[in-house]
Amino acid sequence: MGRDFLDPGWNGLPAIEHPLDHEIPVWSEPPAMQPLPDPSGLLQASVAAPAGPAVTGVAVA
């Protein structure tokens, strides 16, 4: 009975578009609901690790 209400051209998969199906300006910017965080804290020079023996995680007997 439910088949009478289905679209005969529908293949059963939801019609979800891929972001890259849009024009380049649309997918080259993040969506307004998910802005990227400020990367300035990641771009600053990090504190150098103290010089010492390299630790590899392997125990030497």
N, CA, C and O atoms as a Maestro MAE file, in Angstrom:
{
 s_m_m2io_version
 :::
 2.0.0
}

f_m_ct {
 s_m_title
 :::
 protein
 m_atom[244] {
  # First column is atom index #
  i_m_mmod_type
  r_m_x_coord
  r_m_y_coord
  r_m_z_coord
  i_m_residue_number
  s_m_chain_name
  s_m_pdb_residue_name
  s_m_pdb_atom_name
  i_m_atomic_number
  :::
  1 25 0.819 -1.188 0.000 1 A "MET " " N  " 7
  2 3 0.000 0.000 0.000 1 A "MET " " CA " 6
  3 2 0.871 1.263 0.000 1 A "MET " " C  " 6
  4 15 0.527 2.250 -0.651 1 A "MET " " O  " 8
  5 25 1.994 1.237 0.724 2 A "GLY " " N  " 7
  6 3 2.857 2.400 0.783 2 A "GLY " " CA " 6
  7 2 3.547 2.690 -0.530 2 A "GLY " " C  " 6
  8 15 3.966 3.823 -0.769 2 A "GLY " " O  " 8
  9 25 3.676 1.685 -1.392 3 A "ARG " " N  " 7
  10 3 4.345 1.888 -2.675 3 A "ARG " " CA " 6
  11 2 3.605 2.896 -3.551 3 A "ARG " " C  " 6
  12 15 4.207 3.526 -4.420 3 A "ARG " " O  " 8
  13 25 2.327 3.045 -3.327 4 A "ASP " " N  " 7
  14 3 1.548 3.986 -4.133 4 A "ASP " " CA " 6
  15 2 1.972 5.429 -3.890 4 A "ASP " " C  " 6
  16 15 1.745 6.291 -4.739 4 A "ASP " " O  " 8
  17 25 2.584 5.701 -2.739 5 A "PHE " " N  " 7
  18 3 2.962 7.070 -2.384 5 A "PHE " " CA " 6
  19 2 4.433 7.372 -2.665 5 A "PHE " " C  " 6
  20 15 4.863 8.514 -2.508 5 A "PHE " " O  " 8
  21 25 5.205 6.378 -3.074 6 A "LEU " " N  " 7
  22 3 6.626 6.585 -3.343 6 A "LEU " " CA " 6
  23 2 6.832 7.109 -4.756 6 A "LEU " " C  " 6
  24 15 6.061 6.807 -5.667 6 A "LEU " " O  " 8
  25 25 7.887 7.898 -4.919 7 A "ASP " " N  " 7
  26 3 8.259 8.400 -6.232 7 A "ASP " " CA " 6
  27 2 8.866 7.243 -7.022 7 A "ASP " " C  " 6
  28 15 9.802 6.613 -6.528 7 A "ASP " " O  " 8
  29 25 8.386 6.936 -8.214 8 A "PRO " " N  " 7
  30 3 8.938 5.801 -8.962 8 A "PRO " " CA " 6
  31 2 10.394 6.011 -9.379 8 A "PRO " " C  " 6
  32 15 11.093 5.036 -9.653 8 A "PRO " " O  " 8
  33 25 10.866 7.251 -9.433 9 A "GLY " " N  " 7
  34 3 12.252 7.507 -9.808 9 A "GLY " " CA " 6
  35 2 13.219 7.499 -8.645 9 A "GLY " " C  " 6
  36 15 14.427 7.633 -8.840 9 A "GLY " " O  " 8
  37 25 12.704 7.344 -7.435 10 A "TRP " " N  " 7
  38 3 13.557 7.378 -6.248 10 A "TRP " " CA " 6
  39 2 14.233 6.036 -6.065 10 A "TRP " " C  " 6
  40 15 13.567 5.002 -6.121 10 A "TRP " " O  " 8
  41 25 15.545 6.023 -5.847 11 A "ASN " " N  " 7
  42 3 16.290 4.776 -5.732 11 A "ASN " " CA " 6
  43 2 16.441 4.308 -4.293 11 A "ASN " " C  " 6
  44 15 17.102 3.296 -4.057 11 A "ASN " " O  " 8
  45 25 15.866 4.990 -3.335 12 A "GLY " " N  " 7
  46 3 15.948 4.560 -1.943 12 A "GLY " " CA " 6
  47 2 17.037 5.253 -1.153 12 A "GLY " " C  " 6
  48 15 17.093 5.109 0.068 12 A "GLY " " O  " 8
  49 25 17.906 6.002 -1.817 13 A "LEU " " N  " 7
  50 3 18.986 6.709 -1.123 13 A "LEU " " CA " 6
  51 2 18.577 8.159 -0.885 13 A "LEU " " C  " 6
  52 15 17.899 8.753 -1.724 13 A "LEU " " O  " 8
  53 25 18.979 8.736 0.242 14 A "PRO " " N  " 7
  54 3 18.647 10.145 0.471 14 A "PRO " " CA " 6
  55 2 19.423 11.046 -0.487 14 A "PRO " " C  " 6
  56 15 20.553 10.735 -0.863 14 A "PRO " " O  " 8
  57 25 18.829 12.131 -0.869 15 A "ALA " " N  " 7
  58 3 19.466 13.070 -1.792 15 A "ALA " " CA " 6
  59 2 20.346 14.027 -0.997 15 A "ALA " " C  " 6
  60 15 19.929 15.138 -0.672 15 A "ALA " " O  " 8
  61 25 21.564 13.590 -0.686 16 A "ILE " " N  " 7
  62 3 22.521 14.408 0.057 16 A "ILE " " CA " 6
  63 2 23.631 14.800 -0.905 16 A "ILE " " C  " 6
  64 15 24.313 13.942 -1.465 16 A "ILE " " O  " 8
  65 25 23.801 16.082 -1.089 17 A "GLU " " N  " 7
  66 3 24.837 16.563 -1.996 17 A "GLU " " CA " 6
  67 2 26.189 16.565 -1.302 17 A "GLU " " C  " 6
  68 15 26.280 16.785 -0.094 17 A "GLU " " O  " 8
  69 25 27.230 16.320 -2.073 18 A "HIS " " N  " 7
  70 3 28.593 16.399 -1.555 18 A "HIS " " CA " 6
  71 2 29.015 17.867 -1.581 18 A "HIS " " C  " 6
  72 15 28.666 18.587 -2.516 18 A "HIS " " O  " 8
  73 25 29.762 18.325 -0.568 19 A "PRO " " N  " 7
  74 3 30.177 19.744 -0.562 19 A "PRO " " CA " 6
  75 2 30.954 20.155 -1.805 19 A "PRO " " C  " 6
  76 15 30.876 21.312 -2.218 19 A "PRO " " O  " 8
  77 25 31.703 19.237 -2.412 20 A "LEU " " N  " 7
  78 3 32.495 19.599 -3.581 20 A "LEU " " CA " 6
  79 2 31.661 19.664 -4.855 20 A "LEU " " C  " 6
  80 15 32.180 20.034 -5.908 20 A "LEU " " O  " 8
  81 25 30.375 19.311 -4.779 21 A "ASP " " N  " 7
  82 3 29.497 19.442 -5.935 21 A "ASP " " CA " 6
  83 2 29.133 20.898 -6.198 21 A "ASP " " C  " 6
  84 15 28.635 21.219 -7.277 21 A "ASP " " O  " 8
  85 25 29.373 21.784 -5.236 22 A "HIS " " N  " 7
  86 3 29.050 23.203 -5.382 22 A "HIS " " CA " 6
  87 2 30.202 23.930 -6.066 22 A "HIS " " C  " 6
  88 15 31.261 23.353 -6.311 22 A "HIS " " O  " 8
  89 25 29.980 25.187 -6.366 23 A "GLU " " N  " 7
  90 3 31.030 26.010 -6.965 23 A "GLU " " CA " 6
  91 2 32.173 26.212 -5.968 23 A "GLU " " C  " 6
  92 15 31.971 26.071 -4.762 23 A "GLU " " O  " 8
  93 25 33.359 26.536 -6.455 24 A "ILE " " N  " 7
  94 3 34.556 26.652 -5.620 24 A "ILE " " CA " 6
  95 2 34.393 27.652 -4.475 24 A "ILE " " C  " 6
  96 15 34.788 27.317 -3.358 24 A "ILE " " O  " 8
  97 25 33.840 28.854 -4.667 25 A "PRO " " N  " 7
  98 3 33.720 29.776 -3.517 25 A "PRO " " CA " 6
  99 2 32.858 29.224 -2.388 25 A "PRO " " C  " 6
  100 15 33.058 29.591 -1.230 25 A "PRO " " O  " 8
  101 25 31.916 28.362 -2.697 26 A "VAL " " N  " 7
  102 3 31.025 27.836 -1.662 26 A "VAL " " CA " 6
  103 2 31.772 26.893 -0.733 26 A "VAL " " C  " 6
  104 15 31.592 26.965 0.482 26 A "VAL " " O  " 8
  105 25 32.617 25.998 -1.281 27 A "TRP " " N  " 7
  106 3 33.273 25.014 -0.429 27 A "TRP " " CA " 6
  107 2 34.690 25.399 -0.026 27 A "TRP " " C  " 6
  108 15 35.340 24.649 0.702 27 A "TRP " " O  " 8
  109 25 35.184 26.542 -0.477 28 A "SER " " N  " 7
  110 3 36.525 26.949 -0.068 28 A "SER " " CA " 6
  111 2 36.506 27.714 1.255 28 A "SER " " C  " 6
  112 15 37.564 27.974 1.828 28 A "SER " " O  " 8
  113 25 35.330 28.075 1.744 29 A "GLU " " N  " 7
  114 3 35.184 28.753 3.028 29 A "GLU " " CA " 6
  115 2 34.425 27.842 3.987 29 A "GLU " " C  " 6
  116 15 33.528 27.116 3.557 29 A "GLU " " O  " 8
  117 25 34.762 27.863 5.268 30 A "PRO " " N  " 7
  118 3 34.016 27.037 6.220 30 A "PRO " " CA " 6
  119 2 32.578 27.535 6.359 30 A "PRO " " C  " 6
  120 15 32.319 28.725 6.181 30 A "PRO " " O  " 8
  121 25 31.656 26.652 6.671 31 A "PRO " " N  " 7
  122 3 30.275 27.096 6.865 31 A "PRO " " CA " 6
  123 2 30.182 28.096 8.012 31 A "PRO " " C  " 6
  124 15 30.997 28.063 8.933 31 A "PRO " " O  " 8
  125 25 29.203 28.971 7.960 32 A "ALA " " N  " 7
  126 3 29.049 29.997 8.988 32 A "ALA " " CA " 6
  127 2 28.771 29.382 10.351 32 A "ALA " " C  " 6
  128 15 29.088 29.988 11.374 32 A "ALA " " O  " 8
  129 25 28.181 28.181 10.384 33 A "MET " " N  " 7
  130 3 27.869 27.564 11.671 33 A "MET " " CA " 6
  131 2 29.086 26.877 12.280 33 A "MET " " C  " 6
  132 15 29.043 26.484 13.446 33 A "MET " " O  " 8
  133 25 30.166 26.723 11.523 34 A "GLN " " N  " 7
  134 3 31.361 26.069 12.035 34 A "GLN " " CA " 6
  135 2 32.607 26.873 11.677 34 A "GLN " " C  " 6
  136 15 33.418 26.415 10.872 34 A "GLN " " O  " 8
  137 25 32.776 28.055 12.254 35 A "PRO " " N  " 7
  138 3 33.970 28.841 11.927 35 A "PRO " " CA " 6
  139 2 35.220 28.172 12.491 35 A "PRO " " C  " 6
  140 15 35.177 27.515 13.532 35 A "PRO " " O  " 8
  141 25 36.307 28.348 11.800 36 A "LEU " " N  " 7
  142 3 37.567 27.779 12.264 36 A "LEU " " CA " 6
  143 2 38.087 28.576 13.457 36 A "LEU " " C  " 6
  144 15 37.877 29.787 13.525 36 A "LEU " " O  " 8
  145 25 38.760 27.918 14.395 37 A "PRO " " N  " 7
  146 3 39.318 28.641 15.541 37 A "PRO " " CA " 6
  147 2 40.491 29.515 15.106 37 A "PRO " " C  " 6
  148 15 41.069 29.314 14.038 37 A "PRO " " O  " 8
  149 25 40.827 30.476 15.939 38 A "ASP " " N  " 7
  150 3 41.943 31.372 15.655 38 A "ASP " " CA " 6
  151 2 43.251 30.592 15.765 38 A "ASP " " C  " 6
  152 15 43.558 30.078 16.841 38 A "ASP " " O  " 8
  153 25 44.038 30.486 14.679 39 A "PRO " " N  " 7
  154 3 45.263 29.690 14.716 39 A "PRO " " CA " 6
  155 2 46.472 30.439 15.263 39 A "PRO " " C  " 6
  156 15 47.576 29.896 15.230 39 A "PRO " " O  " 8
  157 25 46.312 31.670 15.765 40 A "SER " " N  " 7
  158 3 47.474 32.461 16.181 40 A "SER " " CA " 6
  159 2 48.261 31.772 17.296 40 A "SER " " C  " 6
  160 15 49.487 31.878 17.333 40 A "SER " " O  " 8
  161 25 47.584 31.072 18.201 41 A "GLY " " N  " 7
  162 3 48.294 30.371 19.267 41 A "GLY " " CA " 6
  163 2 49.130 29.218 18.748 41 A "GLY " " C  " 6
  164 15 50.140 28.863 19.356 41 A "GLY " " O  " 8
  165 25 48.730 28.634 17.644 42 A "LEU " " N  " 7
  166 3 49.485 27.521 17.071 42 A "LEU " " CA " 6
  167 2 50.648 27.998 16.217 42 A "LEU " " C  " 6
  168 15 51.605 27.256 15.996 42 A "LEU " " O  " 8
  169 25 50.570 29.232 15.736 43 A "LEU " " N  " 7
  170 3 51.603 29.736 14.842 43 A "LEU " " CA " 6
  171 2 52.769 30.378 15.575 43 A "LEU " " C  " 6
  172 15 53.793 30.660 14.953 43 A "LEU " " O  " 8
  173 25 52.647 30.620 16.880 44 A "GLN " " N  " 7
  174 3 53.742 31.207 17.636 44 A "GLN " " CA " 6
  175 2 54.831 30.161 17.842 44 A "GLN " " C  " 6
  176 15 54.556 28.961 17.872 44 A "GLN " " O  " 8
  177 25 56.066 30.627 17.983 45 A "ALA " " N  " 7
  178 3 57.186 29.712 18.198 45 A "ALA " " CA " 6
  179 2 56.990 28.985 19.516 45 A "ALA " " C  " 6
  180 15 56.718 29.601 20.546 45 A "ALA " " O  " 8
  181 25 57.129 27.686 19.472 46 A "SER " " N  " 7
  182 3 56.948 26.901 20.693 46 A "SER " " CA " 6
  183 2 58.245 26.887 21.494 46 A "SER " " C  " 6
  184 15 59.322 27.152 20.960 46 A "SER " " O  " 8
  185 25 58.128 26.576 22.768 47 A "VAL " " N  " 7
  186 3 59.293 26.495 23.642 47 A "VAL " " CA " 6
  187 2 60.084 25.257 23.257 47 A "VAL " " C  " 6
  188 15 59.519 24.173 23.117 47 A "VAL " " O  " 8
  189 25 61.386 25.416 23.087 48 A "ALA " " N  " 7
  190 3 62.236 24.295 22.685 48 A "ALA " " CA " 6
  191 2 62.329 23.276 23.812 48 A "ALA " " C  " 6
  192 15 62.337 23.636 24.990 48 A "ALA " " O  " 8
  193 25 62.399 22.021 23.446 49 A "ALA " " N  " 7
  194 3 62.535 20.948 24.432 49 A "ALA " " CA " 6
  195 2 63.943 20.987 25.011 49 A "ALA " " C  " 6
  196 15 64.891 21.287 24.285 49 A "ALA " " O  " 8
  197 25 64.105 20.692 26.300 50 A "PRO " " N  " 7
  198 3 65.448 20.698 26.888 50 A "PRO " " CA " 6
  199 2 66.335 19.636 26.250 50 A "PRO " " C  " 6
  200 15 65.887 18.542 25.908 50 A "PRO " " O  " 8
  201 25 67.604 19.993 26.101 51 A "ALA " " N  " 7
  202 3 68.556 19.057 25.499 51 A "ALA " " CA " 6
  203 2 68.830 17.922 26.470 51 A "ALA " " C  " 6
  204 15 69.014 18.148 27.666 51 A "ALA " " O  " 8
  205 25 68.856 16.738 25.967 52 A "GLY " " N  " 7
  206 3 69.103 15.566 26.805 52 A "GLY " " CA " 6
  207 2 69.059 14.319 25.950 52 A "GLY " " C  " 6
  208 15 68.930 14.393 24.728 52 A "GLY " " O  " 8
  209 25 69.166 13.178 26.596 53 A "PRO " " N  " 7
  210 3 69.133 11.943 25.810 53 A "PRO " " CA " 6
  211 2 67.756 11.765 25.162 53 A "PRO " " C  " 6
  212 15 66.720 12.076 25.749 53 A "PRO " " O  " 8
  213 25 67.789 11.267 23.963 54 A "ALA " " N  " 7
  214 3 66.537 11.052 23.245 54 A "ALA " " CA " 6
  215 2 65.821 9.841 23.826 54 A "ALA " " C  " 6
  216 15 66.434 8.800 24.065 54 A "ALA " " O  " 8
  217 25 64.556 9.982 24.045 55 A "VAL " " N  " 7
  218 3 63.758 8.886 24.584 55 A "VAL " " CA " 6
  219 2 62.980 8.285 23.427 55 A "VAL " " C  " 6
  220 15 62.224 8.976 22.745 55 A "VAL " " O  " 8
  221 25 63.174 6.985 23.213 56 A "THR " " N  " 7
  222 3 62.503 6.326 22.100 56 A "THR " " CA " 6
  223 2 61.356 5.449 22.552 56 A "THR " " C  " 6
  224 15 60.573 4.993 21.719 56 A "THR " " O  " 8
  225 25 61.231 5.198 23.848 57 A "GLY " " N  " 7
  226 3 60.170 4.340 24.330 57 A "GLY " " CA " 6
  227 2 60.558 2.879 24.355 57 A "GLY " " C  " 6
  228 15 59.728 2.026 24.666 57 A "GLY " " O  " 8
  229 25 61.805 2.574 24.033 58 A "VAL " " N  " 7
  230 3 62.270 1.189 24.026 58 A "VAL " " CA " 6
  231 2 63.191 0.998 25.223 58 A "VAL " " C  " 6
  232 15 64.133 1.766 25.416 58 A "VAL " " O  " 8
  233 25 62.920 -0.020 26.019 59 A "ALA " " N  " 7
  234 3 63.756 -0.300 27.191 59 A "ALA " " CA " 6
  235 2 65.027 -1.018 26.753 59 A "ALA " " C  " 6
  236 15 64.979 -1.967 25.970 59 A "ALA " " O  " 8
  237 25 66.159 -0.554 27.265 60 A "VAL " " N  " 7
  238 3 67.443 -1.175 26.954 60 A "VAL " " CA " 6
  239 2 67.966 -1.814 28.226 60 A "VAL " " C  " 6
  240 15 68.062 -1.159 29.264 60 A "VAL " " O  " 8
  241 25 68.304 -3.095 28.145 61 A "ALA " " N  " 7
  242 3 68.789 -3.805 29.335 61 A "ALA " " CA " 6
  243 2 70.289 -3.810 29.393 61 A "ALA " " C  " 6
  244 15 70.869 -4.364 30.327 61 A "ALA " " O  " 8
  :::
 }
 m_bond[243] {
  # First column is bond index #
  i_m_from
  i_m_to
  i_m_order
  :::
  1 1 2 1
  2 2 3 1
  3 3 4 2
  4 3 5 1
  5 5 6 1
  6 6 7 1
  7 7 8 2
  8 7 9 1
  9 9 10 1
  10 10 11 1
  11 11 12 2
  12 11 13 1
  13 13 14 1
  14 14 15 1
  15 15 16 2
  16 15 17 1
  17 17 18 1
  18 18 19 1
  19 19 20 2
  20 19 21 1
  21 21 22 1
  22 22 23 1
  23 23 24 2
  24 23 25 1
  25 25 26 1
  26 26 27 1
  27 27 28 2
  28 27 29 1
  29 29 30 1
  30 30 31 1
  31 31 32 2
  32 31 33 1
  33 33 34 1
  34 34 35 1
  35 35 36 2
  36 35 37 1
  37 37 38 1
  38 38 39 1
  39 39 40 2
  40 39 41 1
  41 41 42 1
  42 42 43 1
  43 43 44 2
  44 43 45 1
  45 45 46 1
  46 46 47 1
  47 47 48 2
  48 47 49 1
  49 49 50 1
  50 50 51 1
  51 51 52 2
  52 51 53 1
  53 53 54 1
  54 54 55 1
  55 55 56 2
  56 55 57 1
  57 57 58 1
  58 58 59 1
  59 59 60 2
  60 59 61 1
  61 61 62 1
  62 62 63 1
  63 63 64 2
  64 63 65 1
  65 65 66 1
  66 66 67 1
  67 67 68 2
  68 67 69 1
  69 69 70 1
  70 70 71 1
  71 71 72 2
  72 71 73 1
  73 73 74 1
  74 74 75 1
  75 75 76 2
  76 75 77 1
  77 77 78 1
  78 78 79 1
  79 79 80 2
  80 79 81 1
  81 81 82 1
  82 82 83 1
  83 83 84 2
  84 83 85 1
  85 85 86 1
  86 86 87 1
  87 87 88 2
  88 87 89 1
  89 89 90 1
  90 90 91 1
  91 91 92 2
  92 91 93 1
  93 93 94 1
  94 94 95 1
  95 95 96 2
  96 95 97 1
  97 97 98 1
  98 98 99 1
  99 99 100 2
  100 99 101 1
  101 101 102 1
  102 102 103 1
  103 103 104 2
  104 103 105 1
  105 105 106 1
  106 106 107 1
  107 107 108 2
  108 107 109 1
  109 109 110 1
  110 110 111 1
  111 111 112 2
  112 111 113 1
  113 113 114 1
  114 114 115 1
  115 115 116 2
  116 115 117 1
  117 117 118 1
  118 118 119 1
  119 119 120 2
  120 119 121 1
  121 121 122 1
  122 122 123 1
  123 123 124 2
  124 123 125 1
  125 125 126 1
  126 126 127 1
  127 127 128 2
  128 127 129 1
  129 129 130 1
  130 130 131 1
  131 131 132 2
  132 131 133 1
  133 133 134 1
  134 134 135 1
  135 135 136 2
  136 135 137 1
  137 137 138 1
  138 138 139 1
  139 139 140 2
  140 139 141 1
  141 141 142 1
  142 142 143 1
  143 143 144 2
  144 143 145 1
  145 145 146 1
  146 146 147 1
  147 147 148 2
  148 147 149 1
  149 149 150 1
  150 150 151 1
  151 151 152 2
  152 151 153 1
  153 153 154 1
  154 154 155 1
  155 155 156 2
  156 155 157 1
  157 157 158 1
  158 158 159 1
  159 159 160 2
  160 159 161 1
  161 161 162 1
  162 162 163 1
  163 163 164 2
  164 163 165 1
  165 165 166 1
  166 166 167 1
  167 167 168 2
  168 167 169 1
  169 169 170 1
  170 170 171 1
  171 171 172 2
  172 171 173 1
  173 173 174 1
  174 174 175 1
  175 175 176 2
  176 175 177 1
  177 177 178 1
  178 178 179 1
  179 179 180 2
  180 179 181 1
  181 181 182 1
  182 182 183 1
  183 183 184 2
  184 183 185 1
  185 185 186 1
  186 186 187 1
  187 187 188 2
  188 187 189 1
  189 189 190 1
  190 190 191 1
  191 191 192 2
  192 191 193 1
  193 193 194 1
  194 194 195 1
  195 195 196 2
  196 195 197 1
  197 197 198 1
  198 198 199 1
  199 199 200 2
  200 199 201 1
  201 201 202 1
  202 202 203 1
  203 203 204 2
  204 203 205 1
  205 205 206 1
  206 206 207 1
  207 207 208 2
  208 207 209 1
  209 209 210 1
  210 210 211 1
  211 211 212 2
  212 211 213 1
  213 213 214 1
  214 214 215 1
  215 215 216 2
  216 215 217 1
  217 217 218 1
  218 218 219 1
  219 219 220 2
  220 219 221 1
  221 221 222 1
  222 222 223 1
  223 223 224 2
  224 223 225 1
  225 225 226 1
  226 226 227 1
  227 227 228 2
  228 227 229 1
  229 229 230 1
  230 230 231 1
  231 231 232 2
  232 231 233 1
  233 233 234 1
  234 234 235 1
  235 235 236 2
  236 235 237 1
  237 237 238 1
  238 238 239 1
  239 239 240 2
  240 239 241 1
  241 241 242 1
  242 242 243 1
  243 243 244 2
  :::
 }
}
